Amino acid sequence: MKKVFIPIIIALITFKAHAQDPPGGNLQGTVITTAVPFMLIAGDARSAGLGDIGVVTSADVFSQQWNPAKYAFSLKKQGFGVTYTPYLSKLVNDIFLGNLTYYNRLNERSAVGASLRYFSAGSIELREFADDPGIEVKPNELLVDVSYSLRLSDRFSMGIAGRFINSDLKLGALNFEDGKAASSFAVDVAGYYQSEEIAYSDFDGRWRLGFNISNIGPKLKYNDGGTESSLPTNLALGGGFDFILDEYNKVGVSLQVQKLLVPTPTDSNGDLVIDRNDDYYKESFFSGMFSSFGDHPDGFGGEIKEFIWQAGAEYWYQDAFAFRLGYFNESEQAGSRKFLSLGAGFRYTTINFDVSYLFSTSKVQSPLEGSLRFGLTFNFGDEYDEY
């Protein structure tokens, strides 16, 4: 892919964005964006087929991104997975997200996991003027993380993950002489509850609950001028129920809500412009996590619109074939991401293959529209009886 100049890189940096009323009016429609937004893209096809739900689904290889506490409930001793997600596939063919994940259940109570996620923005040609020969660069971002999960009781576990993040958007090219790759670190704190199998009148069932506060860490700094951008610190909460109809048929339904724990852009100095002279850019990542619950210019109603709501259902036949359906809903004032997702899975002995596809239901079309996402996992070793 060849692109002229730098707009796509600016989009990848994703500093705070905002919408503004005419002078003299109130600032409304503020949209929270962050650095390294690829961290919030569903990296596996199973979760993608469920409307990006992962904090409360049953444990699988890719629990590392969504809720590392789930690894303590894994049915297999070890697992390894690889996924590929094309991005903007209707326009280009070399932007993608890749993911490698491994976990090991150490014993009945604990497990560890590790993953590598890599986002490539393809090949971009930068020009300062139209007749310049141009400079070809290949921006990329990546993260490496490890996790540990421990069962605090027979039915509840907690997990923690540590993460190194590197964002190399090639800002040293052209006139950005002081630009450099930005690095940071972050941690996740997660919990997961899975009930025993409960007998109801016509079926058996199992409850699931989960939470994850992810990407808690210092802001990224791209240049020596002091400009910093927040990590996508995110709170996700979910609940689900498995309808175990018989030995062949099972349906799992899940609901999830999430919110960015990042300050909302506000005009603190009264100049009717939201920019880096306002106080919220200077707020630390830690205090911003708490202030994000009460800093919207529209008050409580605005805060509610910053929550994302998701629903998903997964049907399994003989633990061999799966069909998935999900819906993702974000307020129009907060970004207007709305889409329906479909997915399927096939399991044969120790190998799982998953695929997913999404359809935008908003005027704001998803960059993943028209993209098939693939995932391949291998589970091996001893099997645990959790049910």
N, C-alpha and C positions, 0 to 999 in steps of 0.2 A: 504494500500500500504506500502511495506517495501522497502527502498532504503538504499544502503550501502554507507557510507561516506557522502561527502558534496557537490558534484558538482551541484546538483539541487538548493541548497540554494544560491550558488554563482550566478547561473543564475537568481534567483529571485531578488537578490540585484541589479543586472544590473548596475554596474558602467560603465564608458565610455569604449566602445569597439573600436577597430581600426584594419585596415588592413595596411600592410606595404610592400613597395617594398624592394628588396635586398639592403644591405648597399651601400651607394653611390647614390641611386636613390631618387626620390621624394616620400613623404608619400601621398598615395592616397587611395581612397575607404573608407574614414573615415565614420563610422557609429555612429550616436548619440544615446546613450541609457541613461536611467535615473533610479533613484530609483522608487519604487511603480508603475511599468508600467501597473498594472491592472487598473489604473485610466483612461487609454486610451482605454480599451476594451469596446466595445458596451455592455452596461448593459441591453438593452431591445431588444426584438425580432423584433419590427417594424424597428428600425434604422439598426439593423443587416441585415435585409432583403433588405435594400436599400444601401448596400455597406458602412455601418457605417456612413451614412449621418444623421445629426440631427439638425444642427445649423439653417437650413432654412425651414425644414418641418413644417407643421401646428402644432399647439399646441396640446400636449397630456400630460398624467400624467408624463412621463419620460423626460420632457423638462429640468428638474433639471440638468442632466448631460451635455446636449448639449447647451442649451440656455435658462436660466431662464427668460429672458425677454418675452418669448412666453406665459408664464402663464397669462399675462394681456389680452390675446386674447382667453383664454379658453372658450369653449362653455358651460361648466357645472360649477356650483358653487364650487364643491369639487370633488376630485378624489383620489383614493388610488391604488397602483400597486405593484405587486411582480413579480420578474423574477428569473429564474435559468439558468445558463450557465455552462455546463460541459466543462472542460479544459483538453486537452491531453486525451480525452476519448478513443482513440485507444490504449492507453498504460495502463491507470489506471482508477479507478472509484471513487476516493475520492478527486480529485482536482476540485474546482468549484468556480464560482463567483455568489453571491447572492445579490439581490437589493430590497430594500423596499423604496417606494417613496409616498409622500402625498403632495397635494397642496390645497389651499383654495383661491378662488377669492373673495377678501374682498368686492369689489364694482365694479362699471363700469370701474374704472381706475387702480386699484392696486390688487396685489395678493401676496401670500407668498407660499413657498414650503420648504420641508425638505426631506432628504433622508439618508439612511444608505446603504453603499456598503461594502461587506465582501468577501475577497478572502482567501480561505483555500488551503494550499499546501498539505493537507492530512497528513498522518502519515509517518514520515521519521525516519529510523534507522541510527544513526551516529556512526561511528567507527573511532578510530585513527589508529588501526592496524587490520589486517584481523582476528586475533584470539580474539579480544576484545569481551566482551558480548554485547556491544553496548548500546546506549541510544536512546530511542524512544521520538521524539519530534513532535509537530504539529504546524509548522510555519503558521502564518496568518498575514494578513494586513487588515485594515479597514479604512473607513472614515465616518464622520458624517458631514452634512452640512445643512445650512438653506439659503434661498434666499428671496429677495424682488424685485418685479417688478412694474414699474409705467409707465402708458401711458403718454408720454409728448405731444402727439397730438392724434387725432382720429385714426391715422394710424401708429404711431410709438411709441415703448416702449423701455425702457432700464431696465436692471436688474443687481443686484449685489448679489453674493453669498459668504458666509464665510464658511470655511471648516477646520475641525480638522482631521489630518492624523496620524495613528499609524501603524508602521511596526515592527512586532515582529518575526524576523527570527531565533530566538534561537541561536544566535552566542555566547552566554555564555557557550555553551556546549563544551566538549573536551578542546582543547588548547586555545579557544577564551574566556579567563577568563574575559577580560575587555569588552566583547560584551554586548549589552543591546538593549532593544527595542528602536527604534528611533521614535520621534514624531515631527511634524511640523504643520503649519497652512498655508492656502492659500486662495486667493480670486479670484473670476471670475468677469469680467466686460463684459456685453453683450448688444446687441441691436437687435431689430426685427421690420421689416416693412411689413405690409400686406395691399395691395391696396383694393379699393372697387371692386365689381364685375363689369367688363367692358363688354359691349355688342359688339361683333365682328359680322362679316357677317353671319357665320354659327354656332357660339357657343359663350358662355360667357367665360370670363377668369378672373384670379386674379393673380397679381404678388406678389412674396415674396422675401425679402432680409434679411440676418441675419449675425451677427458676434459674436464671443465670444473669449475673451482672458482668458484662464482658467489656474488654478493652479499657480497663481502668489504668490510665498512665499519662505521663507528661505529653505536652503538645509537641508537634513536629515543627522544626525550624529549618526553612529552606535557604535562608541567606543571613548575612551578618548584620543586616539592618534591624534585626529584632522581630521581624514578622513571624508569627507563630500561628499554627492551625490545629484545632482540636482533633483528637482521635475520636472515632465513632463509639464512644462509651454508650452502652445500650443495656436497658433493663428488659428482660423477657420473662413473662409468667404464663403458665399454661396448665390446662387440665384435660384429662381424656378418660375414655372408658372403652374397654375391649368387650364386645359381645361375642362370646365363644358359643356358637350355635350348636355345633356338634364336633366330632373329631376331624371333620374335613373343612368346615367353614368357620371363618372368624372375620369380624368387622371391627375395626378400631376407629373411633371418632375422636378428634382433638380440636381444642380451641386454644388460641394463643393471643396475647396482647403484648405489645412492646412499645417502648418509648426511648428516644435518644436522651441521654442524661448530659446534654450540652446546652449552654445558655441560648435563649432565643435572641436574635438580633433586635436591639432596641435603641432608640434615639435618646441617649442619656444627656447630651449637651444642648438639646433644643434647636439644632440647626436644620431640622427637617430632612436630614440625610443620615442614613445608617452607613457608617464607614469605620475605619480603624481608629478614629479619634474617640469613639464611644467606649464606655467603660467595660462593656461585656467582652471586648477583645482582650482586655487586660486581666480578666478574672482567671484565677488558677483553675486547673482541671478538677481539683478536689472540691473546692467551694462551688464550682459550676455544676457539679453533680447534684447538689442539694438545691441550689437556686433555680435549676431547670424546672422544678415543680411549681414555681410561683412567679415567674418573670415575664409571662406573656403579656403584651400590651392590651389584649382584650380580656384579661383576667381569667377566671376559672373556665369560661366557655372556650377561650383560646387554648388553654392547657389540654382540655379534653380532645380538641382537634389534633393535637400532636401525637395522640396514641394511634397505633396501627392495630387493626383487628384482623384475625385470620381464622379460617376454619378449614378442616381437612378430614377426609375419610379414606380408609385403606381396607380393601377386601383381600383376604388370603384364602386360597383353595389348596388344601393338603400341604400347607407351608411350602408350596412349590411355585404357584402363580399368584401374582399380586396385581391389583388394579387400584389406581389412586386418583383422587379428585380433591382440589383445593381452591380456596379463594382468598385473595389478599386485598385489603381495603385500607387506603390512606385518604384522609380528608383532602379536598381540593385546595384548601388553604395551606396545607402542610406539604404539598408535593404532588398530590393527585395520582399516585401510583395505585392502579386498580387492575387486577388481572385474574383470570381463571386459569388453573393449571391442570394438566392431565399427566398421568404417569403409569408405568407398568414395570413389573419386575419378574424375573425368572430365577429360580434357585435349583441347582442340581448338585447334590452332595455338598461339597465345600465351596462352591462357586456361586456368586450372585451377580446377575446382570440387571441393571436398571436404566430406564430411559424416561425423559419427561419433556413436556412441551407446554408453552403458555400462550394465552390469547389476551391481549390488552382489552380492557373494558372501559378505558378512560380515553379522553381526547389526547392525553399525554401518553404516547406509545412507549412501551418498555423497550430498552436497548436489547432485551433478550427475546423480543417478538420474532417468531419464525425460526428460533434456534432449537435444535435437539440437543439435550444434555445427556451425557452418557456416564455411567459409573460401573466399575468392575471391582468386585471384592472377593477375597479369599479368606475363609475362616478355617482354622485348623487347631488341632490339639484336643485335649479332654473337653468333654461337654458337661456343663453344670445344669442341675435340675432346679430351676427357679419357680416352677409353676406347680 
